[in-house]
Amino acid sequence: MLPPAALYPLVLAWLQALGCCPQQTGRVAVTHLVTALLTAQSLQRTALMRALWSPRPVPARQRYKRLERLLDSPWLSPAWLTPGLVRAALALVAPVPPGWPTAGLRHLALDSVRCGRWEIFTLGVVWHGRVLPVGWAVLPYPWPKGRFTPTVCRLLRQVAAAWPAEQPAHLVADRAFPSYDLFATLRAVGWGYTLRLQARHWLTLAGQTAQARTWLATAQAGVWTGSVGAYGSGPRAVAGTVVVGRGPLIVPAHQATPGSLRHRARRLGQRAQHAASKNKGRTAEHDQWVILFSTHPTVQAARASYRRRWPIEGSYRDAQTGWDGQHGWGLRPVVTALETPEAVARLVGLWALGTLLQSWVGHQAGQATAPPLVQQVRAQWTTTGRLSVWARGQLALTEPSGQLTAWLQATLTAGAARVAASAPPKRTVSVWPLPFLRPKHRAA
C-alpha cells in the first residue's frame, strides 16, 4: 500500500497531464483530495479527513476545516474537469477492435443515480465492464418541471464540446431518455446512438404510426427483428433502425444457486408490481421486451452497442456500496447531506478523478502481461477471478504487504505519461472560473 506521501506526487503528475487545473494552487488542492480518496477508499468526510496528507500531525478539527476548503474548490466542477477527463479517456480507452459489429467506436453510457434529494446524471466512456465518468449534471429530486431533458441535452453538449470530431462516439442509454430534443442534440454533435424505448413511445414503420407496444403483437421470443423506421411522426420524425426482441433467459452458473434464484425471483416480483402500479396493469408484460432505436443499420450492431449500457450500473454500485455492500465509496449518504447542487457536482468530480486513476491501476493489474509478482498477488484476491477493473485497482492500492509498491509507482507514472502524450484538451471555459479568482490589476 502506497503511503500518502508517496502517492501524492504520482497523483499530481496525473493532474498536470489532464490539464484541467491551470492554477497551481487548484492543482495542489485537488491532488490532496484525490490522494486522500485513493488512500481511504471512501468519500465519507471522516475518512477523507483522516487520510489527508500532512508533513506534521494536525488536530482533527483543523483537518475538517481544511477538508471543507478543499471540497469547495471550483476546479472540481464539470466545466473544468470534463476536457481533461475526455482527454484521458481517449488516451486510455481504445476503440472497439476490427471484426466486431461496432468496430472503431467508443461507447458513452448515459444514466442517472438518485442520492436522497439529488439526481445525478452521468455520461461516461465504457471500459472493461465499467465507465470512466467524463461529464455530469445535478438536479434536485423531485425533478423541477421541464428541467429533465434540457439538463440531459446540456450535459451532452458539454461533453461533445471537448470530444474531438474525428473520434467516433456512440451513445447508449435506457428508455427514460429518448425525446425529439435529445435526438436533435445528438444530430447536432454528430454522435451515433442506440437507445431503448418505452412501450408508450410512438414509432412509424411501413408507413404506419403507432405506439411501440403495438409492434410487439407480432414479435416472437428468441427472435430479434430489425426494421427501417422512424421515432415519432410528421416533420419531426427521426429516421433510424427499430430493433425488437427478447432473448432467452440464461442465468450464469455462479448466480444459479438456491439463494441467488430466490433473490432473483423476489426482485422480478417487485419489478412486476412496480410496473403494474405505474401503468395500471396495462404494460407490465411489455417490460420483458427490448425495443431499441439506433443509428446502426443492423440488428447485430444495435444489440452489441446496447450491451455497453450496463457497465454504468456497476460503476454506480462501486461508488456507493461496492460489489459486496461493504467496499464502496459511500457516495449516497455523503451526497444526501449536501445542501447545494454545486457541492454535489464537486463531490462527483472527485469521484470521477478517483475512478479514473483506480480503474487504470486495475486494468494494468489484470493484464496477462503483468509482472509475475503482480499475477501472484492478484491470484490471492479471489477464487474465481471475477473482479472489475475498479475492484482490482482498489485491492492493488490497498494491498497490505507492500509487495506492489514499486509496480504501483511505475504504473501510475506510465499512465500519467500516456495521458500527457495525447492531444491536449479542448478548453470550453475561460481561464478564470470565478470572479474572486481573477488576478487584480493595479492602476499604473
Secondary structure, 3 states (H helix, E strand, C coil): CCCHHHHHHHHHHHHHHHCCCCCHHHHHHHHHHHHHHHHHCCCCHHHHHHHCCCCCCCCHHHHHHHHHHHHCCHHHCHHHHHHHHHHHHHHHCCCCCCCCCCCCCEEEEEEEEEECCEEEEEEEEEECCEEEEEEEEEEECCCCCCCHHHHHHHHHHHHHHHCCCCCCEEEEECCCCCCHHHHHHHHHHCCEEEEECCCCCEEEECCEEEEHHHHHHHCCCCCCEEEEEEECCHHHCEEEEEEEECCCCCCCHHHCCHHHHHHHHHHHHHHHHHHHHHHCCCCHHHHHCEEEEECCCCHHHHHHHHHHHCHHHHHHHHHHCCCCCCCCCCHHHHHHCCCCHHHHHHHHHHHHHHHHHHHHHHHHHCCCCCCHHHHHHHCCCCCCCCCCHHHHHHHHHCCCCCCCHHHHHHHHHHHHHHHHCCCCCCCCCCCCCCHHHCCCCCCC
